[in-house]
Amino acid sequence: MSYIECLKVNPEQRVVFHCHPTNLIALSFTQDLDDCHLSRLLWKMQAESLVVFSEGIGAIPYMTPGTTEIGKATAEKMLDFSAVIWPLCFRYLTR
């Protein structure tokens, strides 16, 4: 459902990259899920992240995966960010 909702935001989307990187999962347990805070933290931790998602990273609160609710919340964040983190999961969509 999330993929369908995100494609509604940008039908030119060519790649959806969904992964579960251990460091980002841990980060979601230890840090506030605030867009600005997470973006700055990741930019400081990995230089490549500034290039890959220079506009920052979006974060949404925990929601049940696979629901319409999380799909719509992700799509809404995709209006401003090409990368969105879910607590316990990470999703990256290219533009």
N, CA, C and O atoms as CSV, one atom per row, in Angstrom:
chain,resi,resn,atom,element,x,y,z
A,1,MET,N,N,0.821,-1.194,0.000
A,1,MET,CA,C,0.000,0.000,0.000
A,1,MET,C,C,0.866,1.260,0.000
A,1,MET,O,O,0.539,2.225,-0.690
A,2,SER,N,N,1.948,1.270,0.748
A,2,SER,CA,C,2.810,2.453,0.797
A,2,SER,C,C,3.362,2.789,-0.573
A,2,SER,O,O,3.440,3.960,-0.945
A,3,TYR,N,N,3.748,1.761,-1.332
A,3,TYR,CA,C,4.307,1.993,-2.663
A,3,TYR,C,C,3.273,2.646,-3.567
A,3,TYR,O,O,3.594,3.569,-4.316
A,4,ILE,N,N,2.043,2.175,-3.501
A,4,ILE,CA,C,0.965,2.726,-4.324
A,4,ILE,C,C,0.713,4.188,-3.955
A,4,ILE,O,O,0.573,5.038,-4.835
A,5,GLU,N,N,0.655,4.477,-2.662
A,5,GLU,CA,C,0.423,5.852,-2.214
A,5,GLU,C,C,1.564,6.770,-2.639
A,5,GLU,O,O,1.326,7.910,-3.037
A,6,CYS,N,N,2.798,6.284,-2.558
A,6,CYS,CA,C,3.950,7.107,-2.953
A,6,CYS,C,C,3.964,7.362,-4.452
A,6,CYS,O,O,4.359,8.442,-4.893
A,7,LEU,N,N,3.541,6.392,-5.232
A,7,LEU,CA,C,3.465,6.589,-6.679
A,7,LEU,C,C,2.409,7.629,-7.044
A,7,LEU,O,O,2.529,8.305,-8.066
A,8,LYS,N,N,1.382,7.759,-6.218
A,8,LYS,CA,C,0.381,8.803,-6.450
A,8,LYS,C,C,1.009,10.192,-6.296
A,8,LYS,O,O,0.629,11.130,-6.997
A,9,VAL,N,N,1.961,10.317,-5.384
A,9,VAL,CA,C,2.656,11.586,-5.166
A,9,VAL,C,C,3.559,11.899,-6.341
A,9,VAL,O,O,3.605,13.038,-6.806
A,10,ASN,N,N,4.283,10.889,-6.828
A,10,ASN,CA,C,5.214,11.084,-7.946
A,10,ASN,C,C,5.167,9.863,-8.857
A,10,ASN,O,O,5.892,8.896,-8.627
A,11,PRO,N,N,4.318,9.892,-9.896
A,11,PRO,CA,C,4.196,8.746,-10.794
A,11,PRO,C,C,5.454,8.478,-11.619
A,11,PRO,O,O,5.565,7.429,-12.253
A,12,GLU,N,N,6.396,9.413,-11.616
A,12,GLU,CA,C,7.662,9.225,-12.332
A,12,GLU,C,C,8.659,8.409,-11.511
A,12,GLU,O,O,9.762,8.118,-11.975
A,13,GLN,N,N,8.274,8.047,-10.305
A,13,GLN,CA,C,9.142,7.260,-9.423
A,13,GLN,C,C,9.587,5.987,-10.139
A,13,GLN,O,O,8.759,5.233,-10.649
A,14,ARG,N,N,10.888,5.757,-10.173
A,14,ARG,CA,C,11.401,4.573,-10.851
A,14,ARG,C,C,11.875,3.489,-9.893
A,14,ARG,O,O,11.864,2.308,-10.238
A,15,VAL,N,N,12.288,3.881,-8.700
A,15,VAL,CA,C,12.879,2.921,-7.772
A,15,VAL,C,C,12.279,3.099,-6.384
A,15,VAL,O,O,12.142,4.219,-5.892
A,16,VAL,N,N,11.931,2.002,-5.771
A,16,VAL,CA,C,11.552,1.997,-4.366
A,16,VAL,C,C,12.543,1.081,-3.674
A,16,VAL,O,O,12.618,-0.109,-3.979
A,17,PHE,N,N,13.299,1.633,-2.747
A,17,PHE,CA,C,14.315,0.866,-2.035
A,17,PHE,C,C,13.878,0.747,-0.588
A,17,PHE,O,O,13.828,1.742,0.135
A,18,HIS,N,N,13.565,-0.454,-0.171
A,18,HIS,CA,C,13.078,-0.709,1.180
A,18,HIS,C,C,14.105,-1.602,1.858
A,18,HIS,O,O,14.448,-2.666,1.344
A,19,CYS,N,N,14.593,-1.167,3.010
A,19,CYS,CA,C,15.594,-1.971,3.712
A,19,CYS,C,C,15.434,-1.814,5.218
A,19,CYS,O,O,14.649,-0.991,5.691
A,20,HIS,N,N,16.179,-2.604,5.954
A,20,HIS,CA,C,16.145,-2.595,7.412
A,20,HIS,C,C,17.567,-2.491,7.954
A,20,HIS,O,O,18.055,-3.443,8.563
A,21,PRO,N,N,18.248,-1.355,7.748
A,21,PRO,CA,C,19.625,-1.227,8.230
A,21,PRO,C,C,19.671,-1.160,9.763
A,21,PRO,O,O,18.955,-0.383,10.396
A,22,THR,N,N,20.522,-1.984,10.321
A,22,THR,CA,C,20.614,-2.120,11.774
A,22,THR,C,C,20.853,-0.790,12.481
A,22,THR,O,O,20.218,-0.509,13.498
A,23,ASN,N,N,21.755,0.026,11.960
A,23,ASN,CA,C,22.063,1.300,12.627
A,23,ASN,C,C,20.856,2.237,12.662
A,23,ASN,O,O,20.640,2.929,13.657
A,24,LEU,N,N,20.077,2.264,11.596
A,24,LEU,CA,C,18.905,3.145,11.589
A,24,LEU,C,C,17.786,2.605,12.466
A,24,LEU,O,O,17.033,3.375,13.062
A,25,ILE,N,N,17.677,1.296,12.545
A,25,ILE,CA,C,16.688,0.714,13.459
A,25,ILE,C,C,17.041,1.108,14.892
A,25,ILE,O,O,16.175,1.535,15.655
A,26,ALA,N,N,18.322,0.961,15.254
A,26,ALA,CA,C,18.769,1.353,16.595
A,26,ALA,C,C,18.537,2.844,16.826
A,26,ALA,O,O,18.118,3.256,17.908
A,27,LEU,N,N,18.809,3.635,15.814
A,27,LEU,CA,C,18.624,5.080,15.916
A,27,LEU,C,C,17.172,5.422,16.234
A,27,LEU,O,O,16.902,6.352,16.994
A,28,SER,N,N,16.238,4.672,15.653
A,28,SER,CA,C,14.821,4.958,15.881
A,28,SER,C,C,14.393,4.653,17.317
A,28,SER,O,O,13.362,5.148,17.773
A,29,PHE,N,N,15.175,3.844,18.033
A,29,PHE,CA,C,14.891,3.572,19.443
A,29,PHE,C,C,15.503,4.615,20.369
A,29,PHE,O,O,15.020,4.810,21.484
A,30,THR,N,N,16.563,5.289,19.920
A,30,THR,CA,C,17.336,6.140,20.826
A,30,THR,C,C,17.197,7.639,20.570
A,30,THR,O,O,17.627,8.442,21.397
A,31,GLN,N,N,16.613,8.027,19.455
A,31,GLN,CA,C,16.532,9.443,19.090
A,31,GLN,C,C,15.081,9.867,18.889
A,31,GLN,O,O,14.209,9.050,18.590
A,32,ASP,N,N,14.848,11.161,19.061
A,32,ASP,CA,C,13.534,11.709,18.741
A,32,ASP,C,C,13.310,11.589,17.242
A,32,ASP,O,O,14.220,11.836,16.450
A,33,LEU,N,N,12.109,11.214,16.860
A,33,LEU,CA,C,11.795,11.076,15.438
A,33,LEU,C,C,11.349,12.421,14.877
A,33,LEU,O,O,10.187,12.617,14.524
A,34,ASP,N,N,12.288,13.321,14.809
A,34,ASP,CA,C,12.069,14.667,14.302
A,34,ASP,C,C,12.859,14.813,13.002
A,34,ASP,O,O,14.043,14.480,12.958
A,35,ASP,N,N,12.217,15.307,11.949
A,35,ASP,CA,C,12.862,15.414,10.634
A,35,ASP,C,C,14.208,16.139,10.697
A,35,ASP,O,O,15.217,15.623,10.216
A,36,CYS,N,N,14.220,17.318,11.282
A,36,CYS,CA,C,15.455,18.127,11.335
A,36,CYS,C,C,16.540,17.446,12.158
A,36,CYS,O,O,17.696,17.388,11.740
A,37,HIS,N,N,16.174,16.933,13.319
A,37,HIS,CA,C,17.150,16.281,14.200
A,37,HIS,C,C,17.776,15.066,13.514
A,37,HIS,O,O,18.999,14.925,13.495
A,38,LEU,N,N,16.944,14.193,12.955
A,38,LEU,CA,C,17.472,12.991,12.292
A,38,LEU,C,C,18.326,13.344,11.080
A,38,LEU,O,O,19.372,12.734,10.859
A,39,SER,N,N,17.892,14.311,10.307
A,39,SER,CA,C,18.656,14.717,9.118
A,39,SER,C,C,20.046,15.198,9.509
A,39,SER,O,O,21.047,14.757,8.943
A,40,ARG,N,N,20.102,16.094,10.466
A,40,ARG,CA,C,21.406,16.624,10.896
A,40,ARG,C,C,22.291,15.534,11.479
A,40,ARG,O,O,23.495,15.503,11.229
A,41,LEU,N,N,21.697,14.653,12.247
A,41,LEU,CA,C,22.455,13.558,12.851
A,41,LEU,C,C,23.046,12.647,11.776
A,41,LEU,O,O,24.221,12.284,11.847
A,42,LEU,N,N,22.244,12.280,10.790
A,42,LEU,CA,C,22.738,11.408,9.714
A,42,LEU,C,C,23.782,12.112,8.855
A,42,LEU,O,O,24.759,11.489,8.441
A,43,TRP,N,N,23.591,13.391,8.584
A,43,TRP,CA,C,24.590,14.139,7.810
A,43,TRP,C,C,25.936,14.149,8.529
A,43,TRP,O,O,26.983,14.072,7.887
A,44,LYS,N,N,25.913,14.245,9.864
A,44,LYS,CA,C,27.158,14.236,10.636
A,44,LYS,C,C,27.784,12.843,10.691
A,44,LYS,O,O,29.008,12.712,10.712
A,45,MET,N,N,26.948,11.807,10.715
A,45,MET,CA,C,27.443,10.438,10.853
A,45,MET,C,C,28.014,9.883,9.557
A,45,MET,O,O,29.015,9.167,9.579
A,46,GLN,N,N,27.393,10.203,8.434
A,46,GLN,CA,C,27.809,9.663,7.138
A,46,GLN,C,C,27.803,10.779,6.108
A,46,GLN,O,O,26.754,11.337,5.785
A,47,ALA,N,N,28.968,11.094,5.602
A,47,ALA,CA,C,29.088,12.188,4.630
A,47,ALA,C,C,28.237,11.945,3.386
A,47,ALA,O,O,27.705,12.892,2.806
A,48,GLU,N,N,28.106,10.688,2.973
A,48,GLU,CA,C,27.337,10.370,1.763
A,48,GLU,C,C,25.871,10.757,1.889
A,48,GLU,O,O,25.218,11.068,0.893
A,49,SER,N,N,25.359,10.737,3.104
A,49,SER,CA,C,23.937,11.029,3.276
A,49,SER,C,C,23.590,12.458,2.867
A,49,SER,O,O,22.467,12.720,2.437
A,50,LEU,N,N,24.523,13.368,2.993
A,50,LEU,CA,C,24.289,14.747,2.561
A,50,LEU,C,C,24.093,14.816,1.048
A,50,LEU,O,O,23.346,15.661,0.554
A,51,VAL,N,N,24.756,13.937,0.324
A,51,VAL,CA,C,24.620,13.882,-1.135
A,51,VAL,C,C,23.349,13.127,-1.526
A,51,VAL,O,O,22.619,13.557,-2.419
A,52,VAL,N,N,23.089,12.013,-0.862
A,52,VAL,CA,C,21.965,11.146,-1.224
A,52,VAL,C,C,20.622,11.786,-0.893
A,52,VAL,O,O,19.697,11.726,-1.702
A,53,PHE,N,N,20.503,12.394,0.275
A,53,PHE,CA,C,19.259,13.090,0.608
A,53,PHE,C,C,19.571,14.459,1.189
A,53,PHE,O,O,19.452,14.705,2.390
A,54,SER,N,N,19.978,15.340,0.277
A,54,SER,CA,C,20.375,16.697,0.673
A,54,SER,C,C,19.215,17.507,1.252
A,54,SER,O,O,19.441,18.466,1.990
A,55,GLU,N,N,17.993,17.138,0.930
A,55,GLU,CA,C,16.831,17.850,1.474
A,55,GLU,C,C,16.491,17.365,2.881
A,55,GLU,O,O,15.586,17.900,3.522
A,56,GLY,N,N,17.205,16.363,3.356
A,56,GLY,CA,C,16.948,15.805,4.679
A,56,GLY,C,C,16.176,14.505,4.585
A,56,GLY,O,O,15.950,13.966,3.502
A,57,ILE,N,N,15.785,14.025,5.732
A,57,ILE,CA,C,15.046,12.768,5.808
A,57,ILE,C,C,13.768,13.002,6.603
A,57,ILE,O,O,13.779,13.689,7.625
A,58,GLY,N,N,12.683,12.434,6.132
A,58,GLY,CA,C,11.415,12.559,6.836
A,58,GLY,C,C,11.240,11.415,7.817
A,58,GLY,O,O,11.771,10.325,7.606
A,59,ALA,N,N,10.506,11.655,8.877
A,59,ALA,CA,C,10.235,10.620,9.877
A,59,ALA,C,C,8.750,10.628,10.205
A,59,ALA,O,O,8.138,11.686,10.350
A,60,ILE,N,N,8.185,9.448,10.320
A,60,ILE,CA,C,6.789,9.336,10.726
A,60,ILE,C,C,6.736,8.530,12.017
A,60,ILE,O,O,7.652,7.756,12.294
A,61,PRO,N,N,5.691,8.695,12.806
A,61,PRO,CA,C,5.573,7.905,14.034
A,61,PRO,C,C,5.267,6.443,13.702
A,61,PRO,O,O,4.907,6.121,12.569
A,62,TYR,N,N,5.408,5.574,14.682
A,62,TYR,CA,C,5.130,4.159,14.442
A,62,TYR,C,C,3.674,3.976,14.033
A,62,TYR,O,O,2.762,4.536,14.641
A,63,MET,N,N,3.484,3.182,12.994
A,63,MET,CA,C,2.160,2.778,12.526
A,63,MET,C,C,2.286,1.334,12.074
A,63,MET,O,O,3.391,0.861,11.809
A,64,THR,N,N,1.182,0.637,11.985
A,64,THR,CA,C,1.217,-0.747,11.547
A,64,THR,C,C,1.614,-0.812,10.081
A,64,THR,O,O,0.956,-0.205,9.236
A,65,PRO,N,N,2.696,-1.551,9.762
A,65,PRO,CA,C,3.119,-1.683,8.361
A,65,PRO,C,C,2.017,-2.319,7.507
A,65,PRO,O,O,1.276,-3.187,7.969
A,66,GLY,N,N,1.927,-1.874,6.270
A,66,GLY,CA,C,0.970,-2.433,5.326
A,66,GLY,C,C,-0.406,-1.794,5.358
A,66,GLY,O,O,-1.286,-2.179,4.589
A,67,THR,N,N,-0.601,-0.824,6.236
A,67,THR,CA,C,-1.919,-0.191,6.332
A,67,THR,C,C,-2.013,1.027,5.413
A,67,THR,O,O,-1.002,1.582,4.982
A,68,THR,N,N,-3.226,1.419,5.131
A,68,THR,CA,C,-3.452,2.632,4.354
A,68,THR,C,C,-2.905,3.842,5.096
A,68,THR,O,O,-2.373,4.768,4.482
A,69,GLU,N,N,-3.036,3.833,6.411
A,69,GLU,CA,C,-2.577,4.956,7.237
A,69,GLU,C,C,-1.079,5.219,7.044
A,69,GLU,O,O,-0.675,6.364,6.840
A,70,ILE,N,N,-0.261,4.176,7.106
A,70,ILE,CA,C,1.184,4.375,6.964
A,70,ILE,C,C,1.539,4.732,5.520
A,70,ILE,O,O,2.486,5.478,5.275
A,71,GLY,N,N,0.783,4.200,4.579
A,71,GLY,CA,C,1.005,4.549,3.175
A,71,GLY,C,C,0.754,6.021,2.918
A,71,GLY,O,O,1.541,6.686,2.245
A,72,LYS,N,N,-0.339,6.525,3.452
A,72,LYS,CA,C,-0.670,7.939,3.263
A,72,LYS,C,C,0.309,8.850,4.000
A,72,LYS,O,O,0.693,9.898,3.481
A,73,ALA,N,N,0.713,8.454,5.208
A,73,ALA,CA,C,1.679,9.263,5.968
A,73,ALA,C,C,3.021,9.312,5.243
A,73,ALA,O,O,3.666,10.359,5.198
A,74,THR,N,N,3.440,8.185,4.679
A,74,THR,CA,C,4.700,8.134,3.934
A,74,THR,C,C,4.605,8.991,2.678
A,74,THR,O,O,5.517,9.760,2.376
A,75,ALA,N,N,3.502,8.859,1.947
A,75,ALA,CA,C,3.312,9.644,0.724
A,75,ALA,C,C,3.324,11.141,1.030
A,75,ALA,O,O,3.876,11.930,0.263
A,76,GLU,N,N,2.721,11.525,2.140
A,76,GLU,CA,C,2.707,12.940,2.523
A,76,GLU,C,C,4.130,13.442,2.795
A,76,GLU,O,O,4.489,14.546,2.386
A,77,LYS,N,N,4.934,12.630,3.483
A,77,LYS,CA,C,6.334,13.010,3.734
A,77,LYS,C,C,7.130,13.069,2.430
A,77,LYS,O,O,8.059,13.866,2.303
A,78,MET,N,N,6.764,12.223,1.460
A,78,MET,CA,C,7.485,12.174,0.193
A,78,MET,C,C,7.286,13.448,-0.629
A,78,MET,O,O,8.001,13.665,-1.608
A,79,LEU,N,N,6.344,14.276,-0.252
A,79,LEU,CA,C,6.195,15.571,-0.920
A,79,LEU,C,C,7.406,16.459,-0.650
A,79,LEU,O,O,7.754,17.312,-1.467
A,80,ASP,N,N,8.048,16.252,0.509
A,80,ASP,CA,C,9.191,17.079,0.908
A,80,ASP,C,C,10.521,16.335,0.967
A,80,ASP,O,O,11.578,16.962,0.903
A,81,PHE,N,N,10.487,15.018,1.087
A,81,PHE,CA,C,11.706,14.232,1.280
A,81,PHE,C,C,11.749,13.042,0.326
A,81,PHE,O,O,10.711,12.472,-0.009
A,82,SER,N,N,12.956,12.668,-0.111
A,82,SER,CA,C,13.093,11.455,-0.923
A,82,SER,C,C,13.403,10.245,-0.054
A,82,SER,O,O,13.392,9.116,-0.544
A,83,ALA,N,N,13.678,10.463,1.225
A,83,ALA,CA,C,13.933,9.374,2.167
A,83,ALA,C,C,13.023,9.549,3.374
A,83,ALA,O,O,12.891,10.644,3.920
A,84,VAL,N,N,12.402,8.454,3.776
A,84,VAL,CA,C,11.504,8.475,4.929
A,84,VAL,C,C,11.871,7.311,5.839
A,84,VAL,O,O,12.069,6.187,5.378
A,85,ILE,N,N,11.958,7.591,7.128
A,85,ILE,CA,C,12.236,6.535,8.095
A,85,ILE,C,C,10.970,6.229,8.889
A,85,ILE,O,O,10.245,7.122,9.328
A,86,TRP,N,N,10.739,4.935,9.052
A,86,TRP,CA,C,9.698,4.463,9.953
A,86,TRP,C,C,10.422,3.917,11.175
A,86,TRP,O,O,11.504,3.350,11.026
A,87,PRO,N,N,9.879,4.062,12.364
A,87,PRO,CA,C,10.498,3.388,13.501
A,87,PRO,C,C,10.546,1.888,13.215
A,87,PRO,O,O,9.554,1.309,12.773
A,88,LEU,N,N,11.661,1.275,13.458
A,88,LEU,CA,C,11.921,-0.153,13.237
A,88,LEU,C,C,12.105,-0.504,11.772
A,88,LEU,O,O,12.299,-1.677,11.453
A,89,CYS,N,N,12.051,0.463,10.873
A,89,CYS,CA,C,12.174,0.180,9.443
A,89,CYS,C,C,12.657,1.441,8.740
A,89,CYS,O,O,12.471,2.545,9.251
A,90,PHE,N,N,13.274,1.287,7.577
A,90,PHE,CA,C,13.735,2.442,6.810
A,90,PHE,C,C,13.288,2.268,5.375
A,90,PHE,O,O,13.390,1.175,4.818
A,91,ARG,N,N,12.801,3.317,4.783
A,91,ARG,CA,C,12.353,3.267,3.396
A,91,ARG,C,C,12.994,4.431,2.658
A,91,ARG,O,O,12.977,5.563,3.141
A,92,TYR,N,N,13.552,4.157,1.501
A,92,TYR,CA,C,14.174,5.204,0.692
A,92,TYR,C,C,13.578,5.140,-0.699
A,92,TYR,O,O,13.568,4.076,-1.319
A,93,LEU,N,N,13.094,6.236,-1.189
A,93,LEU,CA,C,12.540,6.295,-2.532
A,93,LEU,C,C,13.278,7.354,-3.316
A,93,LEU,O,O,13.431,8.481,-2.843
A,94,THR,N,N,13.735,7.015,-4.496
A,94,THR,CA,C,14.425,8.004,-5.317
A,94,THR,C,C,13.403,8.866,-6.029
A,94,THR,O,O,12.234,8.502,-6.163
A,95,ARG,N,N,13.867,10.002,-6.475
A,95,ARG,CA,C,12.967,10.890,-7.214
A,95,ARG,C,C,13.205,10.779,-8.683
A,95,ARG,O,O,12.540,11.454,-9.469
